[in-house]
Amino acid sequence: MTDEEIRKLSREELLKVTKVFGRNWITLDGLWFMGVEDEFGMEAAVKLDERMWSKQAGIEARRIREALGITEKGPAGVAQAYSLLTPCWADAFQPEFSGTPERLRVRINHCNAQEAREKLERPRFPCKPVGLAIFNSLIRAVDPQVMVECLLCPPDPLHGSYWCEWELRLKLSCP
């Protein structure tokens, strides 16, 4: 789609096409992962996914923050960058944020990736190292004074109604 074609779209059409582009990106990521998994196994797929997301998330966050003029730092800035990744990211993972500006929890209630794997009768994706790569990449892009701790994430057993939970906090507030 050219810039000229984009400029002709209505606000509603822009929102629709943005969501479609986001879904396409998320679909490509999942297909890429399953292709590597089928060809080289789960361990290799996770290792490559971790390596790629450790770069991609920070690049994407920097671009979005610059485009929108966002300067927020701390755990809230990292959480905001997380929720702005790839249009449809928030829809695909439905993050829920709670806590304080110095200590923020991110809970993923719906995981499009894991639920799609269940429908395809594939084993659960042990995504903890990939989640850490994503959050650490965001932290490098937004505020290196933040740290992340994984509280729960596959391959850990599921806990109730959510897939994973992370805590973002300022390094200065660590015990």
C-alpha positions as CSV (number, residue, x, y, z in Angstrom):
1,M,0.0,0.0,0.0
2,T,1.5,3.3,-1.0
3,D,1.5,6.5,1.1
4,E,-1.0,8.0,-1.3
5,E,-3.4,5.1,-0.9
6,I,-3.0,5.2,2.9
7,R,-3.8,9.0,3.0
8,K,-7.1,8.3,1.1
9,L,-8.4,5.9,3.8
10,S,-10.9,7.0,6.4
11,R,-10.1,6.8,10.1
12,E,-12.2,3.6,10.4
13,E,-10.4,2.0,7.4
14,L,-7.0,3.0,8.9
15,L,-7.9,1.3,12.1
16,K,-9.1,-1.8,10.3
17,V,-6.0,-2.1,8.1
18,T,-3.7,-1.5,11.1
19,K,-5.3,-4.4,12.8
20,V,-5.0,-6.6,9.7
21,F,-1.3,-5.7,9.4
22,G,-0.8,-6.5,13.0
23,R,-2.6,-9.9,12.7
24,N,-0.5,-10.6,9.7
25,W,2.7,-9.9,11.6
26,I,1.6,-12.1,14.5
27,T,0.6,-14.9,12.1
28,L,3.9,-14.7,10.3
29,D,5.7,-15.0,13.7
30,G,3.7,-18.1,14.6
31,L,4.1,-19.7,11.2
32,W,7.9,-19.0,11.2
33,F,8.2,-20.5,14.7
34,M,6.2,-23.7,13.7
35,G,8.3,-24.0,10.5
36,V,11.5,-23.9,12.5
37,E,10.0,-26.3,15.1
38,D,8.9,-28.8,12.4
39,E,12.3,-28.7,10.7
40,F,14.7,-28.5,13.6
41,G,12.7,-29.2,16.8
42,M,11.3,-27.2,19.7
43,E,14.6,-26.5,21.4
44,A,16.1,-24.9,18.2
45,A,12.8,-22.9,17.5
46,V,12.8,-21.5,21.1
47,K,16.5,-20.6,20.9
48,L,16.0,-18.7,17.6
49,D,12.8,-17.1,18.7
50,E,14.5,-15.9,21.8
51,R,17.4,-14.4,19.8
52,M,15.1,-12.6,17.3
53,W,12.7,-11.2,20.0
54,S,15.7,-9.9,22.0
55,K,16.3,-7.6,19.1
56,Q,12.8,-7.0,17.6
57,A,10.9,-5.9,20.7
58,G,13.4,-3.1,21.4
59,I,13.5,-1.9,17.8
60,E,9.7,-1.9,17.6
61,A,9.3,-0.1,21.0
62,R,11.9,2.6,20.0
63,R,10.1,3.2,16.7
64,I,6.7,3.5,18.2
65,R,7.8,5.7,21.1
66,E,9.6,8.0,18.7
67,A,6.6,8.2,16.3
68,L,4.2,9.0,19.2
69,G,6.5,11.1,21.2
70,I,6.3,8.9,24.3
71,T,8.9,9.5,26.9
72,E,7.6,7.6,30.0
73,K,10.2,5.7,31.9
74,G,10.1,3.1,34.7
75,P,8.0,0.0,34.9
76,A,5.0,1.9,33.6
77,G,7.0,3.0,30.5
78,V,8.1,-0.6,29.8
79,A,4.5,-1.8,30.2
80,Q,3.2,0.9,27.9
81,A,5.8,-0.1,25.3
82,Y,4.8,-3.8,25.7
83,S,1.1,-2.9,25.1
84,L,2.0,-0.8,22.0
85,L,4.0,-3.6,20.3
86,T,2.6,-4.7,16.9
87,P,-1.0,-3.7,16.4
88,C,-3.2,-6.5,17.8
89,W,-0.5,-7.5,20.3
90,A,-2.8,-6.4,23.2
91,D,-5.8,-8.2,21.6
92,A,-3.7,-11.4,21.1
93,F,-2.4,-11.5,24.6
94,Q,-4.8,-9.3,26.7
95,P,-2.2,-8.0,29.2
96,E,-3.6,-6.9,32.5
97,F,-1.5,-4.4,34.5
98,S,-1.6,-3.8,38.3
99,G,0.6,-2.4,41.0
100,T,2.5,0.8,41.6
101,P,4.7,3.0,39.4
102,E,7.8,1.3,41.0
103,R,6.5,-2.2,40.9
104,L,4.1,-3.3,38.2
105,R,2.7,-6.8,37.4
106,V,1.8,-7.9,33.9
107,R,-0.5,-10.8,33.6
108,I,-1.3,-12.5,30.3
109,N,-4.9,-13.7,30.5
110,H,-5.2,-14.9,26.9
111,C,-2.3,-16.2,24.9
112,N,-3.1,-16.4,21.2
113,A,0.1,-18.4,20.6
114,Q,-0.6,-21.1,23.2
115,E,-4.3,-21.3,22.4
116,A,-3.6,-21.7,18.6
117,R,-1.1,-24.5,19.5
118,E,-3.8,-26.2,21.5
119,K,-6.2,-26.1,18.6
120,L,-3.5,-27.5,16.3
121,E,-2.9,-30.2,19.0
122,R,0.8,-29.1,19.3
123,P,2.6,-29.2,22.6
124,R,2.7,-26.1,24.8
125,F,5.4,-23.6,23.8
126,P,7.9,-23.2,26.6
127,C,7.9,-19.4,26.1
128,K,9.6,-18.2,29.3
129,P,13.0,-17.5,27.7
130,V,11.2,-15.7,24.8
131,G,9.1,-13.6,27.3
132,L,12.3,-12.7,29.2
133,A,14.0,-11.7,25.9
134,I,11.0,-9.5,24.9
135,F,10.8,-7.7,28.3
136,N,14.6,-7.3,28.5
137,S,14.7,-5.8,25.0
138,L,11.9,-3.4,26.0
139,I,13.8,-2.5,29.1
140,R,17.0,-1.7,27.1
141,A,14.9,0.5,24.8
142,V,12.8,2.3,27.5
143,D,14.6,2.4,30.8
144,P,17.6,0.3,31.8
145,Q,16.8,1.0,35.5
146,V,13.9,-1.5,35.3
147,M,14.3,-5.2,35.8
148,V,11.9,-8.1,35.0
149,E,11.1,-11.2,37.0
150,C,9.1,-14.1,35.6
151,L,6.5,-15.2,38.2
152,L,4.8,-17.8,36.0
153,C,5.2,-18.7,32.4
154,P,5.1,-22.0,30.4
155,P,6.7,-24.4,30.8
156,D,5.4,-23.8,34.3
157,P,2.0,-25.3,35.0
158,L,-0.9,-23.1,34.3
159,H,-2.3,-21.1,37.3
160,G,-6.0,-20.5,37.2
161,S,-7.2,-18.3,34.4
162,Y,-4.0,-16.8,33.1
163,W,-1.0,-18.0,31.1
164,C,1.9,-16.0,32.6
165,E,2.7,-13.3,35.0
166,W,5.7,-10.9,35.1
167,E,6.9,-8.3,37.5
168,L,8.6,-5.1,36.4
169,R,10.4,-3.1,39.1
170,L,13.0,-0.4,39.5
171,K,16.4,-1.9,40.2
172,L,16.8,0.6,43.0
173,S,13.7,-0.9,44.8
174,C,15.1,-4.4,44.8
175,P,15.8,-5.9,48.3
